[in-house]
């Protein structure tokens, strides 16, 4: 590689870290990342535009939203349910 690989990403440290993460400590991603219903394009691009306000079909996520039932099935399948 052209750039130096950081020490944490080198095989001798990366493999044990990944094994520990995936085999020993199941972490529910919902506890790390919050749910996103939409995104604020003005905040992302630091500018105001009319097209950011109008949501076209590609910006309307309501039809593709994950249902409560799907979330529950996922949590149970992954072993994240706390009960």
N, C-alpha and C positions, 0 to 999 in steps of 0.2 A: 504493500500500500504506500501511497505517496505521503499520507499523514501518519504521524505516530499514533498507535493505538493506545488509548488511556489504560492505565494499569487495571482499573476495575473491569474493563472489557476484554482483557486478555484471558485466554482459555483457562489458565490455572486458577483464576479467581471467578470467572464468569460461570463456569459449569457448576461449581459447588453452590454459588448464590442462586442460580436457577433451580437446581435440585431442591434447595431449602425452600424456595418460594413456592414451588409447585407440588412438592411431595410432603412437606412437613407443615406448612402453614397456609391452609386455604384462606384466602382473603377475598371477601365479597367486594367486587369492584364498585358496587353501589355505596359502600362505606367510604370510598376514596373519591369517586367522581359523582357529582350531583347530577340529577336528571336535567336535561336541557329540552325545553319545549320550543324554543326558537332562538335565534341569535340576533344581536344588535349590530347590523352592518355598519351603522354610523360610528359605533364605538370601535369596531374592528379596523375600518379604513380611515377613521378620523376625519370624515367629511360627510356633509349632508347632500343627499341627492334624492330627487322625487322617486326614482325607481326603487330606492331602499324602503320606502314607506309602502308602496304597492307590492303586495305579495302575489307573484304569479304562481302557476302550478308547481314549479320547482321549489318555491319558497313556502308552500303550504304543506306542513307536515301532519296535519290533523288526521288524514286518512291512513297514514302509515304509522301512527302512534302505537306503541306497544300497549296491549291491554293489561289490566290488573291480573287477569287470569294467566296470561303469558308470562308475566313477571313472577307470579307464584310458582308456576311450573318450572321455570328456569331456576329459581332459588332452591326448590326441592330437589331438582335433578342434580344441581351442583353441590348440594349438601349445605347450603347457606341458611336454611330455615332455623330459627332459634328455638323452636318448640319441639 
